[in-house]
Each structure stands twice: as C-alpha cells, then as structure tokens.
Amino acid sequence: MNKLDVLLIHLDKTLRVVTGVTTAARANPSEQQPDERMELAQRRHSAGLMRVNHVGEVCAQALYESQGLFAHDAAVQEQFVAAGRDEEDHLAWTAHRLKELDSHVSLLNPFWYAGAFALGAIAAKVGDATSLGFVVETERQVEAHLNSHLDELPEQDAKSRAIVLQMRDDEIAHGASAQQLGAADLPAPVKQLMTGMAKVMTTLAYYV
C-alpha cells in the first residue's frame, strides 16, 4: 500500500471509532444476560456509565493506534495491534449497549480521540519502555475505574455488568503483557496528571 492508502485506512477507522460504528470479533458477553426492567433514573445512570466506558475505548483505540504507529520494536508494535483488537470489541459492545438503553455515544468523541492519539504518539516517541509504561498505568487506572462501575451499576443491569466484567479482564491482561515486554515505571507526577485528565474525561462523558 502507498501512503495515501494507509492514510485513508486510518481515516476510515477514526471515523468509525468516533461515531460508534464498529464491529466486534467476539460475541457480546451481554447476549446471554436477561434484559430486566429498570426505572428511568436507573437507565440514565447505566447509560452515563456506559458512555464513559465507550469514551474510554475511543481513547484506547487512539492510544494503541498512535503507539503502534511509532513503536520502535516489532514485538511491541504487535502488542499494540493485538490489544487494539480487543479494545475494538469493547467499543462495539458499549456502543450497542448504549443503543439498548436509548442513549448515545459522547458528542465529544472527536476531541477525546485527538487528545489520546497525541498522548500516545508522545509516549511512543520517548521510547518503547515509556510507551509500555504508559499502557501499564493506564490499564491500572482503567481497572480501578471499571471496578467502581461494577459497584455503581443498578443491580438489575446484568447486561452492562457482563460487558464491564469482560472489559476488566481484558484490561488486566493488556497491562500484564505490557509489563512483560519491559514497561518502565512512570514518574509519580505523570501518574497524577493521568489521573487528573481521566477525572475530567469521566465527568464530562457521563453527561455529554
């Protein structure tokens, strides 16, 4: 493929990610779960949480895309590609669940994607160890965030819970794989900055 072909492929993927038009390779873990009736306030809360999770997957797609593009080692690049495939499943599952809840993906998805892509590119340019360290810390924070959602989701919402559980298992595996490939431990100020940025994202995405 020439450079124009590569550009068009990346552009197509970006548009599908930010609009929520994606397809999962794996079966949706919520398919076997009952769709129990919820009160309007409960549905809205579930939708807000799943919109936050969808935004997280938009960011993950952007991060892995840019980190893979600028990775120096082939094994590291392949790790980003493989993790990105899992995250695309998450993206499709959360988008589908939002439709079931009569809700929508975040209107700020283009902004989230652009910011995450830039962060991933910066991390990758610093070096593979730092880039992998960024993955480890991101997945650690995402795991904690998903655990909090498991506590917050309405008890009746078994469908959303099944999706979040599978997402959490995958995120833990991604972090472990990055650690095995030689991830560097990020400085404390960087971790704190990541936490602050995540807080802004989750707060806005719940509503918008």
Short mmCIF file of the C-alpha atoms (twelve columns), coordinates in Angstrom:
data_MODEL
# 
_entry.id   MODEL 
# 
loop_
_atom_site.group_PDB 
_atom_site.id 
_atom_site.type_symbol 
_atom_site.label_atom_id 
_atom_site.label_alt_id 
_atom_site.label_comp_id 
_atom_site.label_asym_id 
_atom_site.label_seq_id 
_atom_site.Cartn_x 
_atom_site.Cartn_y 
_atom_site.Cartn_z 
_atom_site.pdbx_PDB_model_num 
ATOM 1   C CA . MET A 1   0.000   0.000   0.000  1 
ATOM 2   C CA . ASN A 2   1.138   3.534   -0.689 1 
ATOM 3   C CA . LYS A 3   0.991   6.376   1.822  1 
ATOM 4   C CA . LEU A 4   -2.410  7.537   0.564  1 
ATOM 5   C CA . ASP A 5   -3.881  4.053   1.095  1 
ATOM 6   C CA . VAL A 6   -2.536  3.963   4.651  1 
ATOM 7   C CA . LEU A 7   -3.913  7.449   5.339  1 
ATOM 8   C CA . LEU A 8   -7.363  6.517   4.051  1 
ATOM 9   C CA . ILE A 9   -7.423  3.334   6.136  1 
ATOM 10  C CA . HIS A 10  -6.548  5.262   9.288  1 
ATOM 11  C CA . LEU A 11  -9.086  7.966   8.450  1 
ATOM 12  C CA . ASP A 12  -11.818 5.372   7.924  1 
ATOM 13  C CA . LYS A 13  -11.020 3.717   11.246 1 
ATOM 14  C CA . THR A 14  -11.007 7.066   13.044 1 
ATOM 15  C CA . LEU A 15  -14.428 7.977   11.689 1 
ATOM 16  C CA . ARG A 16  -15.874 4.596   12.687 1 
ATOM 17  C CA . VAL A 17  -14.416 4.874   16.180 1 
ATOM 18  C CA . VAL A 18  -15.668 8.374   16.977 1 
ATOM 19  C CA . THR A 19  -19.163 7.682   15.594 1 
ATOM 20  C CA . GLY A 20  -19.551 4.314   17.330 1 
ATOM 21  C CA . VAL A 21  -19.933 2.368   14.069 1 
ATOM 22  C CA . THR A 22  -17.702 -0.611  14.838 1 
ATOM 23  C CA . THR A 23  -17.983 -4.396  14.716 1 
ATOM 24  C CA . ALA A 24  -16.844 -6.853  17.385 1 
ATOM 25  C CA . ALA A 25  -14.919 -10.007 16.529 1 
ATOM 26  C CA . ARG A 26  -16.018 -11.730 19.742 1 
ATOM 27  C CA . ALA A 27  -19.532 -12.442 20.943 1 
ATOM 28  C CA . ASN A 28  -21.061 -9.772  23.138 1 
ATOM 29  C CA . PRO A 29  -20.907 -11.062 26.745 1 
ATOM 30  C CA . SER A 30  -24.269 -9.429  27.461 1 
ATOM 31  C CA . GLU A 31  -26.170 -11.576 24.949 1 
ATOM 32  C CA . GLN A 32  -26.909 -14.345 27.441 1 
ATOM 33  C CA . GLN A 33  -27.976 -11.946 30.190 1 
ATOM 34  C CA . PRO A 34  -31.606 -11.033 30.947 1 
ATOM 35  C CA . ASP A 35  -32.807 -7.570  29.990 1 
ATOM 36  C CA . GLU A 36  -34.574 -6.680  33.222 1 
ATOM 37  C CA . ARG A 37  -36.753 -3.638  33.504 1 
ATOM 38  C CA . MET A 38  -35.224 -0.570  35.145 1 
ATOM 39  C CA . GLU A 39  -36.619 2.739   36.306 1 
ATOM 40  C CA . LEU A 40  -35.871 5.758   34.110 1 
ATOM 41  C CA . ALA A 41  -33.294 7.122   36.568 1 
ATOM 42  C CA . GLN A 42  -31.532 3.762   36.655 1 
ATOM 43  C CA . ARG A 43  -31.434 3.516   32.858 1 
ATOM 44  C CA . ARG A 44  -29.999 7.014   32.636 1 
ATOM 45  C CA . HIS A 45  -27.340 6.175   35.214 1 
ATOM 46  C CA . SER A 46  -26.390 2.976   33.382 1 
ATOM 47  C CA . ALA A 47  -26.246 4.918   30.124 1 
ATOM 48  C CA . GLY A 48  -23.988 7.551   31.670 1 
ATOM 49  C CA . LEU A 49  -21.611 4.907   32.967 1 
ATOM 50  C CA . MET A 50  -21.561 3.015   29.665 1 
ATOM 51  C CA . ARG A 51  -20.971 6.260   27.767 1 
ATOM 52  C CA . VAL A 52  -17.939 6.854   29.961 1 
ATOM 53  C CA . ASN A 53  -16.765 3.316   29.177 1 
ATOM 54  C CA . HIS A 54  -17.310 3.890   25.462 1 
ATOM 55  C CA . VAL A 55  -15.231 7.072   25.624 1 
ATOM 56  C CA . GLY A 56  -12.511 5.078   27.372 1 
ATOM 57  C CA . GLU A 57  -12.489 2.691   24.434 1 
ATOM 58  C CA . VAL A 58  -12.361 5.581   21.955 1 
ATOM 59  C CA . CYS A 59  -9.269  6.787   23.797 1 
ATOM 60  C CA . ALA A 60  -7.818  3.270   23.861 1 
ATOM 61  C CA . GLN A 61  -8.212  2.961   20.094 1 
ATOM 62  C CA . ALA A 62  -6.433  6.268   19.585 1 
ATOM 63  C CA . LEU A 63  -3.654  5.402   22.045 1 
ATOM 64  C CA . TYR A 64  -2.928  1.979   20.619 1 
ATOM 65  C CA . GLU A 65  -3.157  3.280   17.067 1 
ATOM 66  C CA . SER A 66  -0.572  6.006   17.639 1 
ATOM 67  C CA . GLN A 67  1.648   3.900   19.902 1 
ATOM 68  C CA . GLY A 68  1.676   1.118   17.325 1 
ATOM 69  C CA . LEU A 69  2.495   3.528   14.510 1 
ATOM 70  C CA . PHE A 70  5.504   4.965   16.326 1 
ATOM 71  C CA . ALA A 71  6.745   1.854   18.181 1 
ATOM 72  C CA . HIS A 72  10.403  1.007   17.593 1 
ATOM 73  C CA . ASP A 73  10.308  -2.754  18.200 1 
ATOM 74  C CA . ALA A 74  8.201   -5.173  16.122 1 
ATOM 75  C CA . ALA A 75  7.099   -7.180  19.180 1 
ATOM 76  C CA . VAL A 76  5.928   -4.012  20.915 1 
ATOM 77  C CA . GLN A 77  4.091   -2.928  17.787 1 
ATOM 78  C CA . GLU A 78  2.323   -6.297  17.589 1 
ATOM 79  C CA . GLN A 79  1.270   -5.978  21.226 1 
ATOM 80  C CA . PHE A 80  -0.439  -2.678  20.463 1 
ATOM 81  C CA . VAL A 81  -2.182  -4.171  17.427 1 
ATOM 82  C CA . ALA A 82  -3.441  -7.179  19.423 1 
ATOM 83  C CA . ALA A 83  -4.636  -5.034  22.333 1 
ATOM 84  C CA . GLY A 84  -6.343  -2.688  19.886 1 
ATOM 85  C CA . ARG A 85  -8.379  -5.582  18.508 1 
ATOM 86  C CA . ASP A 86  -9.683  -6.387  21.998 1 
ATOM 87  C CA . GLU A 87  -10.490 -2.731  22.593 1 
ATOM 88  C CA . GLU A 88  -12.450 -2.619  19.333 1 
ATOM 89  C CA . ASP A 89  -14.687 -5.365  20.741 1 
ATOM 90  C CA . HIS A 90  -15.206 -3.249  23.845 1 
ATOM 91  C CA . LEU A 91  -16.031 -0.278  21.656 1 
ATOM 92  C CA . ALA A 92  -18.706 -2.205  19.759 1 
ATOM 93  C CA . TRP A 93  -20.189 -3.768  22.916 1 
ATOM 94  C CA . THR A 94  -20.527 -0.466  24.765 1 
ATOM 95  C CA . ALA A 95  -21.987 1.301   21.700 1 
ATOM 96  C CA . HIS A 96  -24.553 -1.485  21.327 1 
ATOM 97  C CA . ARG A 97  -25.476 -1.281  24.998 1 
ATOM 98  C CA . LEU A 98  -25.963 2.485   24.734 1 
ATOM 99  C CA . LYS A 99  -28.460 1.917   21.921 1 
ATOM 100 C CA . GLU A 100 -30.299 -0.645  24.042 1 
ATOM 101 C CA . LEU A 101 -30.506 1.969   26.789 1 
ATOM 102 C CA . ASP A 102 -31.901 4.520   24.293 1 
ATOM 103 C CA . SER A 103 -28.837 6.702   24.715 1 
ATOM 104 C CA . HIS A 104 -25.942 7.955   22.606 1 
ATOM 105 C CA . VAL A 105 -22.167 7.991   22.393 1 
ATOM 106 C CA . SER A 106 -20.311 11.076  23.584 1 
ATOM 107 C CA . LEU A 107 -20.647 14.153  21.391 1 
ATOM 108 C CA . LEU A 108 -17.031 14.958  22.287 1 
ATOM 109 C CA . ASN A 109 -15.583 11.756  20.806 1 
ATOM 110 C CA . PRO A 110 -13.528 13.575  18.143 1 
ATOM 111 C CA . PHE A 111 -11.888 15.625  20.906 1 
ATOM 112 C CA . TRP A 112 -11.205 12.542  23.066 1 
ATOM 113 C CA . TYR A 113 -9.728  10.670  20.109 1 
ATOM 114 C CA . ALA A 114 -7.446  13.519  19.022 1 
ATOM 115 C CA . GLY A 115 -6.135  14.096  22.542 1 
ATOM 116 C CA . ALA A 116 -5.462  10.413  23.176 1 
ATOM 117 C CA . PHE A 117 -3.744  9.985   19.804 1 
ATOM 118 C CA . ALA A 118 -1.410  12.862  20.618 1 
ATOM 119 C CA . LEU A 119 -0.581  11.431  24.047 1 
ATOM 120 C CA . GLY A 120 0.134   8.014   22.567 1 
ATOM 121 C CA . ALA A 121 2.414   9.483   19.937 1 
ATOM 122 C CA . ILE A 122 4.365   11.446  22.554 1 
ATOM 123 C CA . ALA A 123 4.778   8.362   24.744 1 
ATOM 124 C CA . ALA A 124 5.928   6.259   21.802 1 
ATOM 125 C CA . LYS A 125 8.412   8.873   20.629 1 
ATOM 126 C CA . VAL A 126 10.054  8.888   24.066 1 
ATOM 127 C CA . GLY A 127 10.721  5.159   23.716 1 
ATOM 128 C CA . ASP A 128 9.094   1.736   23.831 1 
ATOM 129 C CA . ALA A 129 9.701   1.255   27.568 1 
ATOM 130 C CA . THR A 130 7.955   4.535   28.380 1 
ATOM 131 C CA . SER A 131 5.168   3.766   25.934 1 
ATOM 132 C CA . LEU A 132 4.608   0.382   27.570 1 
ATOM 133 C CA . GLY A 133 4.756   2.016   30.996 1 
ATOM 134 C CA . PHE A 134 2.003   4.355   29.848 1 
ATOM 135 C CA . VAL A 135 -0.091  1.277   28.990 1 
ATOM 136 C CA . VAL A 136 0.535   -0.324  32.385 1 
ATOM 137 C CA . GLU A 137 -0.514  2.798   34.287 1 
ATOM 138 C CA . THR A 138 -3.491  3.426   32.008 1 
ATOM 139 C CA . GLU A 139 -4.764  -0.120  32.449 1 
ATOM 140 C CA . ARG A 140 -4.247  0.067   36.219 1 
ATOM 141 C CA . GLN A 141 -6.407  3.168   36.361 1 
ATOM 142 C CA . VAL A 142 -8.986  1.686   33.990 1 
ATOM 143 C CA . GLU A 143 -9.238  -1.453  36.121 1 
ATOM 144 C CA . ALA A 144 -10.000 0.658   39.198 1 
ATOM 145 C CA . HIS A 145 -12.486 2.712   37.210 1 
ATOM 146 C CA . LEU A 146 -14.306 -0.411  35.962 1 
ATOM 147 C CA . ASN A 147 -14.425 -1.831  39.479 1 
ATOM 148 C CA . SER A 148 -16.150 1.344   40.626 1 
ATOM 149 C CA . HIS A 149 -18.712 0.944   37.828 1 
ATOM 150 C CA . LEU A 150 -19.451 -2.604  38.938 1 
ATOM 151 C CA . ASP A 151 -20.355 -1.110  42.306 1 
ATOM 152 C CA . GLU A 152 -22.448 1.682   40.777 1 
ATOM 153 C CA . LEU A 153 -24.430 -0.148  38.104 1 
ATOM 154 C CA . PRO A 154 -28.033 -0.927  39.073 1 
ATOM 155 C CA . GLU A 155 -28.452 -4.485  40.307 1 
ATOM 156 C CA . GLN A 156 -30.947 -5.197  37.512 1 
ATOM 157 C CA . ASP A 157 -28.485 -4.222  34.770 1 
ATOM 158 C CA . ALA A 158 -26.909 -7.627  34.209 1 
ATOM 159 C CA . LYS A 159 -26.169 -6.808  30.560 1 
ATOM 160 C CA . SER A 160 -23.938 -3.823  31.291 1 
ATOM 161 C CA . ARG A 161 -22.313 -5.684  34.170 1 
ATOM 162 C CA . ALA A 162 -21.342 -8.612  31.905 1 
ATOM 163 C CA . ILE A 163 -19.686 -6.236  29.446 1 
ATOM 164 C CA . VAL A 164 -17.776 -4.397  32.159 1 
ATOM 165 C CA . LEU A 165 -16.533 -7.652  33.685 1 
ATOM 166 C CA . GLN A 166 -15.101 -8.841  30.365 1 
ATOM 167 C CA . MET A 167 -13.581 -5.444  29.706 1 
ATOM 168 C CA . ARG A 168 -11.872 -5.520  33.096 1 
ATOM 169 C CA . ASP A 169 -10.391 -8.972  32.439 1 
ATOM 170 C CA . ASP A 170 -9.029  -7.822  29.085 1 
ATOM 171 C CA . GLU A 171 -7.545  -4.623  30.515 1 
ATOM 172 C CA . ILE A 172 -5.730  -6.579  33.223 1 
ATOM 173 C CA . ALA A 173 -4.268  -8.865  30.541 1 
ATOM 174 C CA . HIS A 174 -3.130  -5.883  28.441 1 
ATOM 175 C CA . GLY A 175 -1.336  -4.347  31.400 1 
ATOM 176 C CA . ALA A 176 0.365   -7.651  32.240 1 
ATOM 177 C CA . SER A 177 1.536   -8.117  28.647 1 
ATOM 178 C CA . ALA A 178 2.987   -4.617  28.529 1 
ATOM 179 C CA . GLN A 179 4.778   -5.257  31.822 1 
ATOM 180 C CA . GLN A 180 6.338   -8.447  30.455 1 
ATOM 181 C CA . LEU A 181 7.623   -6.597  27.395 1 
ATOM 182 C CA . GLY A 182 9.691   -4.270  29.589 1 
ATOM 183 C CA . ALA A 183 7.481   -1.394  30.668 1 
ATOM 184 C CA . ALA A 184 9.192   1.403   32.578 1 
ATOM 185 C CA . ASP A 185 7.622   2.761   35.762 1 
ATOM 186 C CA . LEU A 186 6.343   6.271   35.087 1 
ATOM 187 C CA . PRO A 187 7.263   9.162   37.420 1 
ATOM 188 C CA . ALA A 188 4.672   9.964   40.110 1 
ATOM 189 C CA . PRO A 189 3.815   13.423  38.642 1 
ATOM 190 C CA . VAL A 190 2.969   11.802  35.295 1 
ATOM 191 C CA . LYS A 191 0.682   9.279   37.004 1 
ATOM 192 C CA . GLN A 192 -1.030  12.084  38.899 1 
ATOM 193 C CA . LEU A 193 -1.517  14.056  35.686 1 
ATOM 194 C CA . MET A 194 -3.066  10.983  34.040 1 
ATOM 195 C CA . THR A 195 -5.439  10.602  36.979 1 
ATOM 196 C CA . GLY A 196 -6.496  14.239  36.732 1 
ATOM 197 C CA . MET A 197 -7.098  14.026  32.994 1 
ATOM 198 C CA . ALA A 198 -9.134  10.837  33.452 1 
ATOM 199 C CA . LYS A 199 -11.280 12.579  36.053 1 
ATOM 200 C CA . VAL A 200 -12.119 15.380  33.630 1 
ATOM 201 C CA . MET A 201 -12.944 12.892  30.883 1 
ATOM 202 C CA . THR A 202 -15.182 10.671  33.001 1 
ATOM 203 C CA . THR A 203 -17.060 13.651  34.456 1 
ATOM 204 C CA . LEU A 204 -17.823 15.209  31.072 1 
ATOM 205 C CA . ALA A 205 -18.515 11.955  29.232 1 
ATOM 206 C CA . TYR A 206 -21.157 10.870  31.744 1 
ATOM 207 C CA . TYR A 207 -23.370 13.733  30.559 1 
ATOM 208 C CA . VAL A 208 -22.182 14.680  27.052 1 
# 
